[in-house]
Amino acid sequence: MEKAYRWLLARNIRPENIASIGHSIGGNLAVSLAVTLRDKGAPLPAAILSVSPWFDMEMKNETWESNARH
């Protein structure tokens, strides 16, 4: 995703006109892009939309058990 983002920037598309959007693992990637860019001091996209991301890959959160019947 970073390569695609930098490709947009190289074509003079301003960060305030870019959104990073993803569903499920794509939601994870949308957030990861912003964190990576932030850590590198790069300009950030104007928006991030992360729909139903799966962040707890180790499934250690107790809600797995408490919400199992739902």
All heavy atoms as a GROMACS GRO file, in nm:
protein
  548
    1MET      N    1   0.080  -0.119   0.000
    1MET     CA    2   0.000   0.000   0.000
    1MET      C    3   0.086   0.127   0.000
    1MET      O    4   0.046   0.225  -0.060
    1MET     CB    5  -0.093   0.000   0.121
    1MET     CG    6  -0.208  -0.096   0.102
    1MET     SD    7  -0.346  -0.071   0.213
    1MET     CE    8  -0.401   0.092   0.178
    2GLU      N    9   0.197   0.120   0.068
    2GLU     CA   10   0.283   0.239   0.072
    2GLU      C   11   0.333   0.273  -0.068
    2GLU      O   12   0.340   0.390  -0.105
    2GLU     CB   13   0.400   0.219   0.168
    2GLU     CG   14   0.487   0.342   0.179
    2GLU     CD   15   0.605   0.325   0.273
    2GLU    OE1   16   0.620   0.219   0.336
    2GLU    OE2   17   0.684   0.420   0.283
    3LYS      N   18   0.365   0.171  -0.145
    3LYS     CA   19   0.414   0.196  -0.281
    3LYS      C   20   0.307   0.267  -0.364
    3LYS      O   21   0.336   0.361  -0.438
    3LYS     CB   22   0.456   0.065  -0.346
    3LYS     CG   23   0.525   0.081  -0.478
    3LYS     CD   24   0.579  -0.051  -0.528
    3LYS     CE   25   0.656  -0.032  -0.656
    3LYS     NZ   26   0.716  -0.156  -0.705
    4ALA      N   27   0.184   0.222  -0.352
    4ALA     CA   28   0.073   0.286  -0.425
    4ALA      C   29   0.052   0.429  -0.378
    4ALA      O   30   0.029   0.520  -0.459
    4ALA     CB   31  -0.054   0.204  -0.407
    5TYR      N   32   0.062   0.450  -0.248
    5TYR     CA   33   0.046   0.585  -0.192
    5TYR      C   34   0.154   0.678  -0.245
    5TYR      O   35   0.126   0.789  -0.289
    5TYR     CB   36   0.049   0.577  -0.039
    5TYR     CG   37   0.030   0.709   0.030
    5TYR    CD1   38  -0.096   0.767   0.041
    5TYR    CD2   39   0.137   0.777   0.085
    5TYR    CE1   40  -0.114   0.889   0.104
    5TYR    CE2   41   0.120   0.899   0.149
    5TYR     CZ   42  -0.007   0.954   0.158
    5TYR     OH   43  -0.024   1.075   0.221
    6ARG      N   44   0.277   0.631  -0.242
    6ARG     CA   45   0.388   0.713  -0.291
    6ARG      C   46   0.376   0.737  -0.442
    6ARG      O   47   0.418   0.841  -0.492
    6ARG     CB   48   0.521   0.651  -0.252
    6ARG     CG   49   0.541   0.658  -0.100
    6ARG     CD   50   0.682   0.626  -0.059
    6ARG     NE   51   0.697   0.630   0.084
    6ARG     CZ   52   0.719   0.740   0.157
    6ARG    NH1   53   0.728   0.857   0.098
    6ARG    NH2   54   0.732   0.734   0.287
    7TRP      N   55   0.320   0.642  -0.514
    7TRP     CA   56   0.295   0.659  -0.656
    7TRP      C   57   0.199   0.776  -0.680
    7TRP      O   58   0.220   0.859  -0.768
    7TRP     CB   59   0.238   0.530  -0.714
    7TRP     CG   60   0.212   0.531  -0.862
    7TRP    CD1   61   0.300   0.502  -0.961
    7TRP    CD2   62   0.088   0.564  -0.926
    7TRP    NE1   63   0.240   0.515  -1.084
    7TRP    CE2   64   0.109   0.552  -1.066
    7TRP    CE3   65  -0.038   0.601  -0.880
    7TRP    CZ2   66   0.009   0.577  -1.158
    7TRP    CZ3   67  -0.138   0.626  -0.973
    7TRP    CH2   68  -0.113   0.613  -1.111
    8LEU      N   69   0.093   0.783  -0.598
    8LEU     CA   70  -0.001   0.894  -0.608
    8LEU      C   71   0.067   1.027  -0.579
    8LEU      O   72   0.047   1.125  -0.651
    8LEU     CB   73  -0.119   0.873  -0.511
    8LEU     CG   74  -0.213   0.758  -0.543
    8LEU    CD1   75  -0.309   0.736  -0.427
    8LEU    CD2   76  -0.287   0.784  -0.673
    9LEU      N   77   0.149   1.029  -0.473
    9LEU     CA   78   0.220   1.153  -0.438
    9LEU      C   79   0.314   1.196  -0.551
    9LEU      O   80   0.326   1.315  -0.580
    9LEU     CB   81   0.300   1.134  -0.309
    9LEU     CG   82   0.219   1.111  -0.181
    9LEU    CD1   83   0.313   1.091  -0.063
    9LEU    CD2   84   0.121   1.224  -0.155
   10ALA      N   85   0.379   1.099  -0.614
   10ALA     CA   86   0.472   1.129  -0.723
   10ALA      C   87   0.400   1.188  -0.844
   10ALA      O   88   0.462   1.255  -0.927
   10ALA     CB   89   0.547   1.003  -0.764
   11ARG      N   90   0.270   1.166  -0.852
   11ARG     CA   91   0.191   1.221  -0.962
   11ARG      C   92   0.118   1.349  -0.919
   11ARG      O   93   0.016   1.387  -0.976
   11ARG     CB   94   0.094   1.117  -1.014
   11ARG     CG   95   0.167   1.028  -1.115
   11ARG     CD   96   0.132   0.884  -1.104
   11ARG     NE   97   0.220   0.804  -1.189
   11ARG     CZ   98   0.339   0.758  -1.152
   11ARG    NH1   99   0.387   0.786  -1.035
   11ARG    NH2  100   0.411   0.683  -1.232
   12ASN      N  101   0.173   1.411  -0.815
   12ASN     CA  102   0.123   1.539  -0.764
   12ASN      C  103  -0.019   1.535  -0.711
   12ASN      O  104  -0.090   1.636  -0.714
   12ASN     CB  105   0.138   1.650  -0.869
   12ASN     CG  106   0.283   1.675  -0.902
   12ASN    OD1  107   0.367   1.676  -0.813
   12ASN    ND2  108   0.313   1.693  -1.029
   13ILE      N  109  -0.062   1.419  -0.666
   13ILE     CA  110  -0.190   1.411  -0.595
   13ILE      C  111  -0.160   1.442  -0.448
   13ILE      O  112  -0.076   1.376  -0.386
   13ILE     CB  113  -0.256   1.273  -0.613
   13ILE    CG1  114  -0.285   1.254  -0.762
   13ILE    CG2  115  -0.382   1.263  -0.528
   13ILE    CD1  116  -0.347   1.125  -0.799
   14ARG      N  117  -0.223   1.544  -0.398
   14ARG     CA  118  -0.193   1.591  -0.263
   14ARG      C  119  -0.250   1.498  -0.158
   14ARG      O  120  -0.358   1.441  -0.177
   14ARG     CB  121  -0.245   1.733  -0.247
   14ARG     CG  122  -0.176   1.826  -0.346
   14ARG     CD  123  -0.216   1.969  -0.342
   14ARG     NE  124  -0.320   2.007  -0.250
   14ARG     CZ  125  -0.401   2.109  -0.267
   14ARG    NH1  126  -0.390   2.183  -0.375
   14ARG    NH2  127  -0.493   2.141  -0.179
   15PRO      N  128  -0.180   1.480  -0.046
   15PRO     CA  129  -0.226   1.391   0.061
   15PRO      C  130  -0.367   1.423   0.108
   15PRO      O  131  -0.443   1.332   0.143
   15PRO     CB  132  -0.125   1.412   0.172
   15PRO     CG  133  -0.004   1.466   0.106
   15PRO     CD  134  -0.052   1.542  -0.013
   16GLU      N  135  -0.405   1.551   0.108
   16GLU     CA  136  -0.539   1.587   0.154
   16GLU      C  137  -0.649   1.543   0.057
   16GLU      O  138  -0.767   1.554   0.087
   16GLU     CB  139  -0.550   1.737   0.184
   16GLU     CG  140  -0.517   1.826   0.067
   16GLU     CD  141  -0.372   1.872   0.062
   16GLU    OE1  142  -0.283   1.804   0.118
   16GLU    OE2  143  -0.347   1.976   0.000
   17ASN      N  144  -0.608   1.488  -0.057
   17ASN     CA  145  -0.704   1.434  -0.154
   17ASN      C  146  -0.698   1.281  -0.162
   17ASN      O  147  -0.751   1.223  -0.256
   17ASN     CB  148  -0.678   1.493  -0.292
   17ASN     CG  149  -0.707   1.642  -0.296
   17ASN    OD1  150  -0.798   1.690  -0.230
   17ASN    ND2  151  -0.627   1.715  -0.370
   18ILE      N  152  -0.634   1.218  -0.064
   18ILE     CA  153  -0.617   1.073  -0.064
   18ILE      C  154  -0.683   1.014   0.060
   18ILE      O  155  -0.670   1.068   0.169
   18ILE     CB  156  -0.468   1.034  -0.068
   18ILE    CG1  157  -0.400   1.089  -0.193
   18ILE    CG2  158  -0.452   0.883  -0.060
   18ILE    CD1  159  -0.250   1.070  -0.196
   19ALA      N  160  -0.751   0.904   0.042
   19ALA     CA  161  -0.809   0.829   0.154
   19ALA      C  162  -0.759   0.685   0.146
   19ALA      O  163  -0.745   0.629   0.037
   19ALA     CB  164  -0.961   0.832   0.149
   20SER      N  165  -0.732   0.628   0.260
   20SER     CA  166  -0.692   0.487   0.269
   20SER      C  167  -0.811   0.411   0.327
   20SER      O  168  -0.853   0.436   0.440
   20SER     CB  169  -0.569   0.475   0.359
   20SER     OG  170  -0.529   0.341   0.373
   21ILE      N  171  -0.865   0.318   0.248
   21ILE     CA  172  -0.989   0.250   0.285
   21ILE      C  173  -0.972   0.100   0.269
   21ILE      O  174  -0.911   0.053   0.173
   21ILE     CB  175  -1.105   0.298   0.195
   21ILE    CG1  176  -1.125   0.449   0.209
   21ILE    CG2  177  -1.234   0.223   0.225
   21ILE    CD1  178  -1.218   0.508   0.106
   22GLY      N  179  -1.027   0.024   0.364
   22GLY     CA  180  -1.021  -0.121   0.352
   22GLY      C  181  -1.121  -0.190   0.441
   22GLY      O  182  -1.166  -0.136   0.542
   23HIS      N  183  -1.156  -0.312   0.404
   23HIS     CA  184  -1.249  -0.396   0.479
   23HIS      C  185  -1.176  -0.523   0.522
   23HIS      O  186  -1.096  -0.578   0.446
   23HIS     CB  187  -1.369  -0.431   0.390
   23HIS     CG  188  -1.468  -0.519   0.456
   23HIS    ND1  189  -1.464  -0.655   0.445
   23HIS    CD2  190  -1.571  -0.489   0.539
   23HIS    CE1  191  -1.563  -0.707   0.516
   23HIS    NE2  192  -1.628  -0.608   0.573
   24SER      N  193  -1.200  -0.566   0.645
   24SER     CA  194  -1.138  -0.685   0.701
   24SER      C  195  -0.985  -0.668   0.703
   24SER      O  196  -0.936  -0.572   0.762
   24SER     CB  197  -1.183  -0.809   0.624
   24SER     OG  198  -1.142  -0.926   0.692
   25ILE      N  199  -0.911  -0.753   0.636
   25ILE     CA  200  -0.765  -0.738   0.637
   25ILE      C  201  -0.726  -0.608   0.567
   25ILE      O  202  -0.626  -0.545   0.602
   25ILE     CB  203  -0.693  -0.860   0.574
   25ILE    CG1  204  -0.543  -0.855   0.601
   25ILE    CG2  205  -0.719  -0.867   0.425
   25ILE    CD1  206  -0.505  -0.863   0.746
   26GLY      N  207  -0.807  -0.562   0.473
   26GLY     CA  208  -0.782  -0.433   0.409
   26GLY      C  209  -0.794  -0.319   0.508
   26GLY      O  210  -0.723  -0.219   0.497
   27GLY      N  211  -0.882  -0.333   0.607
   27GLY     CA  212  -0.893  -0.234   0.713
   27GLY      C  213  -0.766  -0.228   0.795
   27GLY      O  214  -0.721  -0.120   0.836
   28ASN      N  215  -0.709  -0.343   0.818
   28ASN     CA  216  -0.580  -0.351   0.886
   28ASN      C  217  -0.473  -0.280   0.805
   28ASN      O  218  -0.391  -0.205   0.859
   28ASN     CB  219  -0.540  -0.499   0.901
   28ASN     CG  220  -0.515  -0.540   1.043
   28ASN    OD1  221  -0.514  -0.457   1.133
   28ASN    ND2  222  -0.493  -0.667   1.063
   29LEU      N  223  -0.472  -0.303   0.675
   29LEU     CA  224  -0.373  -0.241   0.588
   29LEU      C  225  -0.390  -0.090   0.581
   29LEU      O  226  -0.292  -0.016   0.576
   29LEU     CB  227  -0.381  -0.302   0.447
   29LEU     CG  228  -0.340  -0.448   0.437
   29LEU    CD1  229  -0.372  -0.503   0.298
   29LEU    CD2  230  -0.194  -0.467   0.470
   30ALA      N  231  -0.514  -0.043   0.584
   30ALA     CA  232  -0.540   0.101   0.580
   30ALA      C  233  -0.478   0.170   0.701
   30ALA      O  234  -0.414   0.275   0.689
   30ALA     CB  235  -0.690   0.128   0.574
   31VAL      N  236  -0.495   0.110   0.817
   31VAL     CA  237  -0.438   0.165   0.940
   31VAL      C  238  -0.286   0.149   0.940
   31VAL      O  239  -0.212   0.240   0.978
   31VAL     CB  240  -0.501   0.100   1.064
   31VAL    CG1  241  -0.430   0.144   1.191
   31VAL    CG2  242  -0.650   0.133   1.072
   32SER      N  243  -0.238   0.034   0.896
   32SER     CA  244  -0.094   0.009   0.893
   32SER      C  245  -0.022   0.109   0.804
   32SER      O  246   0.089   0.153   0.836
   32SER     CB  247  -0.065  -0.132   0.842
   32SER     OG  248  -0.111  -0.227   0.935
   33LEU      N  249  -0.086   0.146   0.693
   33LEU     CA  250  -0.027   0.246   0.605
   33LEU      C  251  -0.006   0.377   0.680
   33LEU      O  252   0.103   0.435   0.676
   33LEU     CB  253  -0.115   0.271   0.482
   33LEU     CG  254  -0.070   0.388   0.393
   33LEU    CD1  255   0.066   0.360   0.331
   33LEU    CD2  256  -0.175   0.417   0.288
   34ALA      N  257  -0.108   0.423   0.751
   34ALA     CA  258  -0.098   0.549   0.824
   34ALA      C  259   0.010   0.543   0.932
   34ALA      O  260   0.087   0.637   0.949
   34ALA     CB  261  -0.233   0.585   0.885
   35VAL      N  262   0.017   0.432   1.002
   35VAL     CA  263   0.118   0.417   1.108
   35VAL      C  264   0.258   0.417   1.048
   35VAL      O  265   0.349   0.484   1.099
   35VAL     CB  266   0.092   0.288   1.190
   35VAL    CG1  267   0.207   0.259   1.285
   35VAL    CG2  268  -0.038   0.301   1.268
   36THR      N  269   0.276   0.346   0.938
   36THR     CA  270   0.406   0.341   0.870
   36THR      C  271   0.448   0.479   0.821
   36THR      O  272   0.562   0.522   0.842
   36THR     CB  273   0.402   0.242   0.752
   36THR    OG1  274   0.373   0.112   0.801
   36THR    CG2  275   0.533   0.240   0.676
   37LEU      N  276   0.355   0.550   0.758
   37LEU     CA  277   0.385   0.684   0.708
   37LEU      C  278   0.418   0.778   0.823
   37LEU      O  279   0.513   0.857   0.814
   37LEU     CB  280   0.267   0.738   0.627
   37LEU     CG  281   0.237   0.666   0.495
   37LEU    CD1  282   0.104   0.714   0.438
   37LEU    CD2  283   0.350   0.682   0.395
   38ARG      N  284   0.341   0.770   0.930
   38ARG     CA  285   0.366   0.855   1.046
   38ARG      C  286   0.506   0.830   1.101
   38ARG      O  287   0.581   0.924   1.129
   38ARG     CB  288   0.263   0.826   1.155
   38ARG     CG  289   0.283   0.910   1.281
   38ARG     CD  290   0.222   0.849   1.402
   38ARG     NE  291   0.286   0.722   1.432
   38ARG     CZ  292   0.235   0.630   1.511
   38ARG    NH1  293   0.118   0.648   1.567
   38ARG    NH2  294   0.301   0.517   1.534
   39ASP      N  295   0.542   0.703   1.116
   39ASP     CA  296   0.674   0.668   1.171
   39ASP      C  297   0.788   0.716   1.082
   39ASP      O  298   0.897   0.742   1.131
   39ASP     CB  299   0.684   0.517   1.192
   39ASP     CG  300   0.594   0.468   1.305
   39ASP    OD1  301   0.540   0.552   1.381
   39ASP    OD2  302   0.577   0.345   1.318
   40LYS      N  303   0.762   0.726   0.952
   40LYS     CA  304   0.864   0.773   0.859
   40LYS      C  305   0.862   0.924   0.840
   40LYS      O  306   0.943   0.979   0.766
   40LYS     CB  307   0.846   0.704   0.722
   40LYS     CG  308   0.876   0.556   0.727
   40LYS     CD  309   0.857   0.492   0.591
   40LYS     CE  310   0.895   0.346   0.596
   40LYS     NZ  311   0.882   0.282   0.463
   41GLY      N  312   0.767   0.992   0.906
   41GLY     CA  313   0.757   1.136   0.893
   41GLY      C  314   0.701   1.181   0.759
   41GLY      O  315   0.719   1.295   0.719
   42ALA      N  316   0.634   1.091   0.690
   42ALA     CA  317   0.576   1.122   0.558
   42ALA      C  318   0.439   1.188   0.575
   42ALA      O  319   0.374   1.171   0.679
   42ALA     CB  320   0.562   0.994   0.477
   43PRO      N  321   0.394   1.261   0.474
   43PRO     CA  322   0.260   1.320   0.482
   43PRO      C  323   0.154   1.211   0.489
   43PRO      O  324   0.165   1.108   0.422
   43PRO     CB  325   0.248   1.402   0.353
   43PRO     CG  326   0.355   1.352   0.263
   43PRO     CD  327   0.462   1.292   0.349
   44LEU      N  328   0.053   1.235   0.570
   44LEU     CA  329  -0.052   1.134   0.591
   44LEU      C  330  -0.171   1.158   0.499
   44LEU      O  331  -0.200   1.272   0.462
   44LEU     CB  332  -0.099   1.139   0.736
   44LEU     CG  333   0.007   1.110   0.841
   44LEU    CD1  334  -0.050   1.127   0.980
   44LEU    CD2  335   0.065   0.970   0.823
   45PRO      N  336  -0.242   1.050   0.464
   45PRO     CA  337  -0.364   1.069   0.385
   45PRO      C  338  -0.467   1.146   0.467
   45PRO      O  339  -0.463   1.147   0.590
   45PRO     CB  340  -0.412   0.925   0.358
   45PRO     CG  341  -0.344   0.840   0.458
   45PRO     CD  342  -0.218   0.910   0.497
   46ALA      N  343  -0.561   1.208   0.399
   46ALA     CA  344  -0.662   1.290   0.465
   46ALA      C  345  -0.757   1.207   0.549
   46ALA      O  346  -0.808   1.253   0.649
   46ALA     CB  347  -0.740   1.369   0.361
   47ALA      N  348  -0.781   1.083   0.508
   47ALA     CA  349  -0.879   1.000   0.578
   47ALA      C  350  -0.837   0.854   0.575
   47ALA      O  351  -0.770   0.808   0.483
   47ALA     CB  352  -1.016   1.016   0.513
   48ILE      N  353  -0.882   0.784   0.679
   48ILE     CA  354  -0.865   0.639   0.686
   48ILE      C  355  -1.001   0.582   0.723
   48ILE      O  356  -1.063   0.625   0.819
   48ILE     CB  357  -0.763   0.598   0.794
   48ILE    CG1  358  -0.626   0.656   0.762
   48ILE    CG2  359  -0.756   0.446   0.806
   48ILE    CD1  360  -0.530   0.644   0.877
   49LEU      N  361  -1.048   0.487   0.645
   49LEU     CA  362  -1.172   0.417   0.676
   49LEU      C  363  -1.137   0.270   0.689
   49LEU      O  364  -1.097   0.205   0.593
   49LEU     CB  365  -1.277   0.438   0.567
   49LEU     CG  366  -1.408   0.361   0.586
   49LEU    CD1  367  -1.475   0.402   0.718
   49LEU    CD2  368  -1.500   0.384   0.469
   50SER      N  369  -1.151   0.221   0.810
   50SER     CA  370  -1.118   0.082   0.839
   50SER      C  371  -1.248   0.011   0.879
   50SER      O  372  -1.298   0.029   0.990
   50SER     CB  373  -1.015   0.078   0.953
   50SER     OG  374  -0.976  -0.052   0.980
   51VAL      N  375  -1.303  -0.070   0.789
   51VAL     CA  376  -1.430  -0.137   0.810
   51VAL      C  377  -1.407  -0.280   0.856
   51VAL      O  378  -1.344  -0.359   0.785
   51VAL     CB  379  -1.515  -0.136   0.682
   51VAL    CG1  380  -1.649  -0.203   0.704
   51VAL    CG2  381  -1.533   0.006   0.631
   52SER      N  382  -1.454  -0.312   0.973
   52SER     CA  383  -1.442  -0.446   1.032
   52SER      C  384  -1.298  -0.501   1.026
   52SER      O  385  -1.276  -0.612   0.980
   52SER     CB  386  -1.535  -0.545   0.961
   52SER     OG  387  -1.669  -0.507   0.977
   53PRO      N  388  -1.201  -0.423   1.074
   53PRO     CA  389  -1.064  -0.473   1.071
   53PRO      C  390  -1.044  -0.585   1.173
   53PRO      O  391  -1.115  -0.592   1.273
   53PRO     CB  392  -0.981  -0.350   1.109
   53PRO     CG  393  -1.072  -0.273   1.198
   53PRO     CD  394  -1.210  -0.293   1.141
   54TRP      N  395  -0.950  -0.671   1.147
   54TRP     CA  396  -0.918  -0.778   1.240
   54TRP      C  397  -0.782  -0.745   1.301
   54TRP      O  398  -0.678  -0.772   1.243
   54TRP     CB  399  -0.914  -0.911   1.168
   54TRP     CG  400  -0.900  -1.029   1.258
   54TRP    CD1  401  -0.895  -1.031   1.395
   54TRP    CD2  402  -0.889  -1.166   1.218
   54TRP    NE1  403  -0.884  -1.158   1.442
   54TRP    CE2  404  -0.879  -1.244   1.335
   54TRP    CE3  405  -0.886  -1.229   1.097
   54TRP    CZ2  406  -0.867  -1.382   1.332
   54TRP    CZ3  407  -0.874  -1.366   1.094
   54TRP    CH2  408  -0.865  -1.441   1.211
   55PHE      N  409  -0.785  -0.684   1.420
   55PHE     CA  410  -0.662  -0.642   1.485
   55PHE      C  411  -0.610  -0.743   1.585
   55PHE      O  412  -0.492  -0.749   1.613
   55PHE     CB  413  -0.680  -0.507   1.555
   55PHE     CG  414  -0.696  -0.393   1.459
   55PHE    CD1  415  -0.813  -0.322   1.453
   55PHE    CD2  416  -0.592  -0.357   1.374
   55PHE    CE1  417  -0.827  -0.216   1.363
   55PHE    CE2  418  -0.605  -0.253   1.284
   55PHE     CZ  419  -0.722  -0.183   1.280
   56ASP      N  420  -0.698  -0.822   1.643
   56ASP     CA  421  -0.657  -0.918   1.747
   56ASP      C  422  -0.625  -1.053   1.683
   56ASP      O  423  -0.699  -1.150   1.698
   56ASP     CB  424  -0.767  -0.931   1.852
   56ASP     CG  425  -0.727  -1.019   1.969
   56ASP    OD1  426  -0.608  -1.053   1.981
   56ASP    OD2  427  -0.815  -1.054   2.049
   57MET      N  428  -0.513  -1.060   1.612
   57MET     CA  429  -0.479  -1.181   1.538
   57MET      C  430  -0.449  -1.300   1.630
   57MET      O  431  -0.460  -1.415   1.588
   57MET     CB  432  -0.358  -1.155   1.447
   57MET     CG  433  -0.384  -1.044   1.347
   57MET     SD  434  -0.524  -1.078   1.242
   57MET     CE  435  -0.439  -1.131   1.097
   58GLU      N  436  -0.413  -1.273   1.753
   58GLU     CA  437  -0.385  -1.382   1.848
   58GLU      C  438  -0.511  -1.424   1.923
   58GLU      O  439  -0.508  -1.520   1.999
   58GLU     CB  440  -0.276  -1.339   1.946
   58GLU     CG  441  -0.143  -1.316   1.877
   58GLU     CD  442  -0.036  -1.271   1.974
   58GLU    OE1  443  -0.064  -1.259   2.095
   58GLU    OE2  444   0.076  -1.247   1.927
   59MET      N  445  -0.620  -1.355   1.901
   59MET     CA  446  -0.749  -1.384   1.963
   59MET      C  447  -0.738  -1.399   2.114
   59MET      O  448  -0.791  -1.492   2.174
   59MET     CB  449  -0.811  -1.508   1.897
   59MET     CG  450  -0.836  -1.484   1.750
   59MET     SD  451  -0.905  -1.615   1.645
   59MET     CE  452  -0.941  -1.750   1.744
   60LYS      N  453  -0.672  -1.302   2.178
   60LYS     CA  454  -0.653  -1.305   2.323
   60LYS      C  455  -0.757  -1.223   2.398
   60LYS      O  456  -0.763  -1.229   2.519
   60LYS     CB  457  -0.513  -1.255   2.358
   60LYS     CG  458  -0.404  -1.350   2.315
   60LYS     CD  459  -0.269  -1.300   2.361
   60LYS     CE  460  -0.161  -1.401   2.323
   60LYS     NZ  461  -0.029  -1.357   2.368
   61ASN      N  462  -0.838  -1.145   2.327
   61ASN     CA  463  -0.938  -1.063   2.392
   61ASN      C  464  -1.051  -1.151   2.444
   61ASN      O  465  -1.103  -1.237   2.372
   61ASN     CB  466  -0.992  -0.959   2.294
   61ASN     CG  467  -1.075  -0.853   2.360
   61ASN    OD1  468  -1.166  -0.883   2.436
   61ASN    ND2  469  -1.044  -0.729   2.330
   62GLU      N  470  -1.093  -1.128   2.566
   62GLU     CA  471  -1.196  -1.213   2.627
   62GLU      C  472  -1.331  -1.203   2.560
   62GLU      O  473  -1.418  -1.288   2.582
   62GLU     CB  474  -1.209  -1.180   2.775
   62GLU     CG  475  -1.257  -1.039   2.803
   62GLU     CD  476  -1.254  -1.002   2.950
   62GLU    OE1  477  -1.157  -1.034   3.018
   62GLU    OE2  478  -1.353  -0.942   2.994
   63THR      N  479  -1.353  -1.104   2.475
   63THR     CA  480  -1.483  -1.092   2.408
   63THR      C  481  -1.509  -1.209   2.313
   63THR      O  482  -1.624  -1.233   2.277
   63THR     CB  483  -1.497  -0.959   2.332
   63THR    OG1  484  -1.393  -0.949   2.235
   63THR    CG2  485  -1.491  -0.840   2.427
   64TRP      N  486  -1.406  -1.279   2.273
   64TRP     CA  487  -1.428  -1.399   2.192
   64TRP      C  488  -1.518  -1.497   2.266
   64TRP      O  489  -1.606  -1.559   2.208
   64TRP     CB  490  -1.294  -1.468   2.156
   64TRP     CG  491  -1.219  -1.394   2.051
   64TRP    CD1  492  -1.116  -1.307   2.071
   64TRP    CD2  493  -1.240  -1.397   1.911
   64TRP    NE1  494  -1.070  -1.256   1.953
   64TRP    CE2  495  -1.146  -1.310   1.851
   64TRP    CE3  496  -1.329  -1.464   1.828
   64TRP    CZ2  497  -1.140  -1.289   1.716
   64TRP    CZ3  498  -1.321  -1.442   1.692
   64TRP    CH2  499  -1.228  -1.357   1.638
   65GLU      N  500  -1.494  -1.510   2.395
   65GLU     CA  501  -1.575  -1.601   2.477
   65GLU      C  502  -1.709  -1.537   2.514
   65GLU      O  503  -1.814  -1.600   2.501
   65GLU     CB  504  -1.498  -1.639   2.604
   65GLU     CG  505  -1.369  -1.715   2.578
   65GLU     CD  506  -1.392  -1.849   2.510
   65GLU    OE1  507  -1.496  -1.914   2.541
   65GLU    OE2  508  -1.311  -1.888   2.427
   66SER      N  509  -1.705  -1.414   2.562
   66SER     CA  510  -1.828  -1.350   2.609
   66SER      C  511  -1.928  -1.322   2.497
   66SER      O  512  -2.048  -1.314   2.523
   66SER     CB  513  -1.795  -1.220   2.686
   66SER     OG  514  -1.736  -1.125   2.601
   67ASN      N  515  -1.883  -1.309   2.375
   67ASN     CA  516  -1.973  -1.285   2.262
   67ASN      C  517  -1.998  -1.407   2.176
   67ASN      O  518  -2.066  -1.400   2.074
   67ASN     CB  519  -1.917  -1.173   2.172
   67ASN     CG  520  -1.926  -1.037   2.239
   67ASN    OD1  521  -2.021  -1.009   2.310
   67ASN    ND2  522  -1.825  -0.955   2.217
   68ALA      N  523  -1.946  -1.520   2.215
   68ALA     CA  524  -1.955  -1.642   2.133
   68ALA      C  525  -2.100  -1.680   2.100
   68ALA      O  526  -2.128  -1.723   1.988
   68ALA     CB  527  -1.886  -1.758   2.203
   69ARG      N  528  -2.190  -1.663   2.193
   69ARG     CA  529  -2.330  -1.703   2.169
   69ARG      C  530  -2.402  -1.608   2.074
   69ARG      O  531  -2.508  -1.639   2.024
   69ARG     CB  532  -2.405  -1.717   2.299
   69ARG     CG  533  -2.419  -1.589   2.376
   69ARG     CD  534  -2.476  -1.615   2.516
   69ARG     NE  535  -2.462  -1.496   2.594
   69ARG     CZ  536  -2.564  -1.428   2.642
   69ARG    NH1  537  -2.688  -1.471   2.623
   69ARG    NH2  538  -2.544  -1.319   2.712
   70HIS      N  539  -2.344  -1.492   2.048
   70HIS     CA  540  -2.409  -1.393   1.960
   70HIS      C  541  -2.366  -1.416   1.818
   70HIS      O  542  -2.410  -1.365   1.727
   70HIS     CB  543  -2.376  -1.250   2.002
   70HIS     CG  544  -2.418  -1.220   2.142
   70HIS    ND1  545  -2.550  -1.210   2.179
   70HIS    CD2  546  -2.346  -1.203   2.254
   70HIS    CE1  547  -2.558  -1.186   2.308
   70HIS    NE2  548  -2.436  -1.180   2.357
   0.00000   0.00000   0.00000
